[in-house]
Amino acid sequence: MARMLRWVALCAVLVAAPLLAGDWRAALPSAQALGSGDFTWFGFRLYTARLWVDGHGQDWGRPFALELLYHRSLSRDDLVQASLEEMRRLNDGSLSPRQLASWAKIMEAAFTDVRPGLRIAGLYLPQAGCRFYVDGKLTAETRDATFAKAFFAIWLDPRARDPQLRLRLLGQAADKGP
């Protein structure tokens, strides 16, 4: 009986471990890297981005993860403001001040000041929002599906600021980067 209880306890730990770890991989266990590339600004490499999918390519109807490995120190406020500016640009300036303020609060909860080596990952959940992880730890979750799509569009929209990075992430560039 004691042996069986130990076996049941071990199984429970093995099943719960990925959920307790909080890493995005627990929600996307069959994830494979589709593509990756560096984002540079005025010649400085800011981060390496990697897009993880479940093996079927990037599709807004399926979960995926975008992971950023930072190579420079940046403040959380700078990350939030840059993200808001891109979201506003990609939505042709049609976002209301109230919506932008709401989205800023989501990102302020999700992000932190970054330093070289820090990873921020976003897990896109179609029609359900998204989750954010800093160095593998869940920092924020939102059920705002409009925010989620607007946020990930920063990298994946055809009008993305860095079209070459977009192609690399989607695995469509001849040179797929790091």
C-alpha positions in Angstrom: 0.0 0.0 0.0 2.8 2.5 0.9 4.6 1.6 -2.4 1.4 2.4 -4.3 0.9 5.7 -2.5 4.5 6.7 -3.3 3.9 5.8 -7.0 0.7 7.9 -7.1 2.5 10.8 -5.4 5.4 10.5 -7.9 2.9 10.6 -10.8 1.1 13.6 -9.4 4.5 15.5 -9.1 5.5 14.6 -12.6 2.1 15.7 -14.0 2.0 18.9 -12.0 5.7 19.9 -12.4 5.3 21.7 -15.7 2.3 23.6 -14.5 4.1 24.6 -11.3 7.2 25.7 -13.2 5.0 28.3 -14.9 7.0 28.2 -18.1 5.2 28.8 -21.4 6.3 25.4 -22.6 3.8 23.8 -20.3 1.0 25.3 -22.3 2.7 24.5 -25.7 4.5 21.2 -25.0 5.1 20.3 -28.7 6.6 23.7 -29.6 9.3 23.9 -32.2 11.3 27.0 -33.2 9.9 28.2 -36.5 12.5 31.0 -36.9 14.6 33.5 -35.2 16.5 36.8 -35.8 18.1 39.8 -34.2 16.5 43.2 -33.8 19.0 46.0 -34.1 18.6 49.7 -33.6 21.2 52.1 -35.0 23.7 49.2 -35.2 23.1 48.0 -31.7 21.7 44.5 -31.2 18.9 44.9 -28.7 17.5 41.3 -28.7 17.2 38.0 -30.4 13.6 37.0 -31.1 12.5 33.4 -31.6 9.0 32.2 -32.7 7.8 28.9 -31.3 4.9 27.0 -32.9 3.3 23.6 -32.5 4.7 22.4 -35.8 2.1 23.8 -38.1 3.6 27.2 -38.9 2.4 30.5 -37.4 -1.4 30.8 -37.5 -3.5 33.3 -35.6 -5.9 30.5 -34.9 -3.4 28.4 -33.0 -1.3 29.2 -29.8 2.3 30.2 -30.3 5.1 31.8 -28.3 7.4 34.6 -29.0 10.6 34.7 -26.9 13.0 37.7 -26.7 16.5 37.3 -25.4 17.9 40.7 -24.5 21.4 41.8 -25.3 21.1 45.4 -23.9 19.7 47.0 -20.8 16.4 48.7 -21.3 13.8 50.1 -18.8 10.4 48.6 -18.5 8.9 52.1 -19.3 10.9 52.2 -22.6 9.6 48.7 -23.5 6.0 49.7 -22.8 6.2 53.0 -24.6 7.9 51.4 -27.7 5.3 48.7 -27.8 2.4 51.2 -27.5 3.9 53.3 -30.3 4.1 50.3 -32.6 0.6 49.1 -31.7 -0.8 52.6 -32.4 1.1 52.7 -35.7 -0.1 49.3 -36.9 -3.7 50.3 -36.0 -3.4 53.5 -38.0 -3.7 55.7 -34.9 -7.3 54.4 -34.2 -6.7 53.3 -30.6 -8.4 55.4 -28.0 -6.4 56.9 -25.1 -8.5 54.7 -22.7 -7.5 51.6 -24.7 -3.8 52.6 -24.8 -3.9 53.2 -21.0 -5.4 49.8 -20.4 -2.9 48.1 -22.6 0.0 50.0 -20.9 -1.1 48.6 -17.5 -1.1 45.1 -18.9 2.5 45.5 -20.1 3.7 47.3 -17.0 2.6 44.2 -15.0 4.1 41.9 -17.5 7.5 43.5 -18.1 10.5 44.4 -16.0 13.6 46.4 -16.6 15.7 44.2 -18.8 19.5 43.4 -18.8 21.6 41.3 -21.1 20.6 37.6 -20.8 17.1 38.2 -19.6 14.3 36.5 -21.5 10.7 37.7 -21.9 8.3 35.3 -23.6 4.7 35.9 -24.7 2.3 33.1 -25.2 -0.5 33.9 -27.7 -3.8 32.2 -26.9 -6.3 32.7 -29.8 -9.5 34.4 -28.8 -8.4 34.0 -25.1 -5.6 36.7 -24.7 -2.0 36.0 -23.8 0.4 35.3 -21.0 3.8 36.8 -20.3 6.9 35.2 -18.7 10.1 36.7 -17.5 12.9 34.2 -17.3 10.4 31.4 -17.2 8.1 32.9 -14.5 4.6 33.9 -15.2 4.3 37.7 -14.7 0.9 38.6 -16.3 -2.1 37.1 -18.0 -4.8 38.9 -19.9 -8.0 37.7 -21.5 -8.0 40.8 -23.8 -7.8 39.1 -27.2 -7.6 42.4 -29.1 -4.6 43.4 -27.0 -2.9 40.0 -27.6 -3.3 40.2 -31.4 -2.1 43.9 -31.5 0.9 43.1 -29.3 2.2 40.1 -31.4 1.4 42.0 -34.6 4.4 44.2 -33.7 6.6 41.3 -35.0 4.2 39.3 -37.2 2.1 41.9 -39.1 3.2 42.4 -42.8 3.7 46.1 -41.9 6.1 45.2 -39.0 8.9 47.8 -38.4 11.6 45.2 -39.3 10.2 43.2 -42.3 13.4 41.1 -42.5 13.0 40.0 -38.8 9.4 39.1 -39.5 10.4 36.9 -42.4 13.1 35.2 -40.2 10.6 34.6 -37.4 8.2 33.0 -39.9 11.0 30.9 -41.3 10.7 32.5 -44.7 14.0 34.3 -45.0 17.0 32.8 -46.9 19.2 33.6 -43.9 17.3 32.6 -40.8 19.6 34.3 -38.3 20.9 32.9 -35.1 
